[in-house]
Amino acid sequence: MQDVSSPASAFLQGLRASYSVAAFVLFATALGFGALARDTGFTLGHTAFLALTMFALPNQVVLIDQLARGASVAAAALAVTLAAVRLFPMVATTMPHVRGTRRRPVLEVIAAHFVAITTWIEGARRLPAVPPDLRLPHHLGIGVAVCGMMVAGSVTGYLLSVGMPPVVSAALVFTTPLYFILSLVATARARLEVSAIVLGCALAPLFYLVVPGLDLLATGLVGGTAAFLWGNARR
């Protein structure tokens, strides 16, 4: 990364995240979401609005799936809220690193909105090399770049979805969680981190059968807690 000396340069450096592997993986995933949204009867405007405001593809998929099944708005909102719980640890670990010495509440709220799997991974890789007071604009640049790729991918997938086999749409939607798992494996250093990944992968199919809809939350809670307790016991 080039040196950044001002908020504007830090923001522009963050925008370059749109040329990262993570951003292109997200674009490919958004293609699948756009096709899925069209198949379930959403308009192009609705699809773009969801990509812009929710900024989390699993939550977007949960929302349109619930509405397509005939669920009420309240039930769909509850399902999306439960799915979004997984983002809380990412927000909790990212925001202290981007605040700097001067508080900017409005920008910090926007920065929190831009915390998702892709920006969390990119932030963990990029932010340590940025001066503390320039991390907030840099993170906002990453968020704008990634959000732009998500909207562009969703719109493109919506427009190209005519004739796209459903299995292709599903495979594209799966690329982001696959990238996330591979990134976790590649960056895991401590035995505790490796054990959490292994337990999560082992428990996910079981919880999918036992508590469908809450399987992701249950997998993270049980697998992460078990790995943490095992690590403490070893120490």
N, C-alpha and C positions, 0 to 999 in steps of 0.2 A: 504494500500500500504506500502511496505517495504521502509525503508530509502534509498535514493539514494545519493551517495557521489561523483560520477564521471560521465562524459558524457557516458561512456560505460555502467555503471550500469543503468543510466536513460534510455538509448536506450533499454537495455534488459528488463527493467520493462515495457516499452512501447510495446515490442513484445508480452507481456503476454495478450495484448488486443485481441489476436487471440482466447483466451479461454473465451471471454466475450459473454453475451447473444446477444449483438449487432452484433458481428462478425458472430455468427451462424445464425442470422436472415438474414444477408447479404449473407451468403453462400447459404441459401435456396432460396433467391431471385435470385441470380446468376444462380442457376439451371434452373430457368425459362427463364432467358436471353439466356443461352446456347442452350436450346431447341428451343427458338424463332429464334435465329441466324441460326441454322441448317435448320429450316423450310423455312426460306427466302433465302436459297442458299449460305450462308456464309461458308467459310472453317473453319476448326478448328484453323488454324493459324490466320486467320482474327479475329475470336472470342476472342482468347487469347490476341491478340494485342490490340483490343478495350478495353478489361477489364483492361489491364495494363496501357494504355496511357490516356484513357478518365477518368477513375476513378469516374464515375457518371452514375449509371444505367439508370436513365431517359434519359440522353443525348444519351447513347448507343442505347436505344430503339428507340428514335426519329430518330437517324441516319439510322438504318437498316430499319425502317418503311418508311422513305422518299425514300431511295434507292430502296426498294422493290416496291414502288408505281411508280417507273420510274422517279423520280425527278432528276434534274441535281445535280452535285456535289456542285455547288455554292448554289443552293436552299437548299440542305440538310445541308450545312455548316451554312447557315443563320438560319435555324430552330434550329440547335444544339446551336448556339450562343445565340439565344433568350431563349432557355431552360436553358442555363447555367447562365443567369443573376441572377437567384435565389440564386446562390452560392456566389455572391459578398458580401452580408451582413455577411455571415459566415466567409469569408476570412477577411473582415474588422474588425470583432470582435475577431478573433483568432490570427492573426499575431502579433498585439501589445503585446500579452501575451507570445509569444514564442521567441521574439528577444533577450531579456537579455541585458546586458551592453556592449557586444562586438558584432559588426555587422559581419555577415557571409553571404554575399549576395547569393552565390551559394546554400548553404543549406536552406536559407530562401525561395528561388524560389522553391526548391523541396518541402519544407514544405507547401507552398501555393498550390502546385499541390495536396497534400494529404488532402486538406480540402474538405470534402463532408459531407453529412448528418450524417453518422455514426461516422466519426472522430470528427466532431464538437460536437456531443453529448458526446462522450467519453472524448474529450479534456476538455469540460466544467466541467465534473465530476472529472477528474484526475489532470489537470494542476495546480489548486490552491494549491494542496498539495506538489508540486514539487518546489524546489528553482528556482528563475527566470532564472539563467544562465544555468540550466539543463533542462529547459522546451523544448528547441528546439530539442535536441536529443531524449527526451521522446516523443514528438509529432511525430518525424520521425519514432520512433519505432512503435507507434500506426499506422501510415500510412502504413508502410511496412507490418505489420501484417494484417491489414484490406485489403490492396491491394492483398496480397497473398491469403486470403480467397476468394476474389472476382474472381481472376484468377482460383483458384482451383474449385470454384463452377461453373463458366462458362464452363470450360473444362469438368467437370463431367456431367453437364446438357447436353452439346453437345453430349457426348458419350452415355448417357442414354436416349436420346430423342426419339429413335426409338419406336414408339408405344405409346408415351406419349400423352394423349388427350390435345388438345389446351387449354381447360378450365383449366387444371392443370397448364400448363405453365403460363397462365395469372394470376392465383391465386398466384403462387410463385413470380412472378414479383411484385405483389401488396403488399407483406409482408413488404418490407422496408418502403414505405410511411405510411403503417398502424402502424408500430413500431414508426416511427417518430412522428405521430400524438399523439399516446399514451404517448410517452416520453414528448412531449410538455405539454399535459394535466397534467401529473404527476408532472412536475417541475414548472408549472405555480403557482405563488404566488400572484402577483399583479392583481387587477381587470382589469387593462389595458391589461395584457397578456391574461387573460381569454376571454375578449371581442374580441381581435384580432383572437383567435382560433375559437370562435363561429361565427364571421362574415365570416371568411375564409371558414368554412365548409358550411355555408348557401349560400355563393355566388358562390362556385365552380361549382355546377350543372348548375346554370344560365349561367355563362361565358362559360362553356363547350358547351352549345347550341348556344350562341350568337357569340363567337369568338373562335371556335375550333382551336387548335394549339397555341393560345395565352392565353388560359384560365388560366393556372397556373400563368403566369406573371400578368394578369389582376386581378386575385383573390388576390394575395399578395399585389399588389399596391393599389387597391381600399380598400380591407378589412383592411390592415395595416394602411393606411392613415386615414380611417374613425375611427378606434379605437384610433389612436393617437390624432386626433382632438377632439373626445369625451372625452378622458382622460384630455386633456388640458382645455376643457370647464368645466369639473367638478372641476378642481383645481382652 
